[in-house]
Amino acid sequence: MHRVLITGAGGGIGRSLRETLRGVYRVLRLSDRTALAPARDGEEVVDRLDIADMAAVEKLVAGCDGIIHLGGVSGENSWDNILHGNIIGLYNVFEAARRAGVKRIVMATSNHAVGFYPRSQTIDHWVVPRPDSRYGVSKAFSEALASLYADKHGIGFLCTRIGNFGEKPIDSRRLAIWVSPRDYTQLVRIGLEHPDIRFEIVYGVSANKRSWYDNLNAYRLGYKPQDDSEPYAAEILAREASQPKDPIAERYQGGTFCAEEYDAPTPPE
């Protein structure tokens, strides 16, 4: 990999990867709808565009060896916005990559593609999607489209079901799903560099003792996470001890994404 594109480079994960991948690949091409910091001469190319514009995306992916796809809407939103960024935009990136001959894509999918699994259940990468939101539906779609482009067009995909990315977990739910910047960088490099990836789903989480995920597939590919949320647990749990809890949010792995707009007469199993 010499020239790697990061879509959604203005978000928190994109900004972090811009730093942690600096010097790893000869050129980073960075794109977002919002303005980005100026390119470092000789190391970066910066583009401002909307991934729902196919002509712009075709120019963006030209000459790239691999793509880290973070672009789109990063949380629950209206269907029109989800459709624009996470369905149309996603398709444009994959199709433009196919036309340009790109052979490897690392994709940010989400724990919200499987958010309606109960917290009492440990799940692996083989479970069927149970999205908890329109956003979660778009991430389940992204995994299905990646599978199609892997099988039909031979593009290698690593789909990373990201839990919660940050320097440290900020609440009790994130004790189970947190991923540190250095651990996520490791997963991204596996996705771009591992020789045998065709279509794989892994969980983008650190080695959290409280995890709801069996991440054996990531470990099979060589993932060796260095961080664990447990050192933050006592402080977080003490802070939340007297806080009211929504029973639906607490029952399911997707948390408040499950509780928002929830009006089913009985909770699903």
Salt bridges, closest charged atoms under 4 A:
GLU19 OE2 - ARG40 NH2 2.81
GLU43 OE1 - ARG22 NE 2.84
GLU44 OE1 - ARG18 NH2 2.69
GLU44 OE2 - ARG40 NH1 2.73
ASP47 OD2 - ARG29 NE 2.73
ASP50 OD2 - HIS84 NE2 2.78
GLU58 OE2 - ARG99 NH1 2.45
GLU76 OE2 - ARG134 NH2 3.56
GLU95 OE2 - ARG98 NH2 2.52
GLU95 OE2 - ARG99 NE 3.02
ASP132 OD2 - HIS112 ND1 2.71
GLU143 OE2 - ARG161 NE 2.85
ASP151 OD1 - ARG198 NH1 2.20
ASP171 OD2 - ARG174 NH1 2.33
GLU193 OE2 - ARG189 NE 2.97
GLU200 OE2 - ARG220 NH2 3.01
ASP227 OD1 - ARG182 NH2 2.82
ASP228 OD2 - LYS209 NZ 2.69
GLU230 OE2 - ARG210 NH2 2.96
GLU235 OE2 - ARG239 NH1 3.89
GLU240 OE1 - LYS245 NZ 2.69
GLU250 OE1 - ARG119 NH1 3.64
GLU261 OE2 - ARG134 NH2 3.04
GLU269 OE1 - ARG251 NH2 3.93
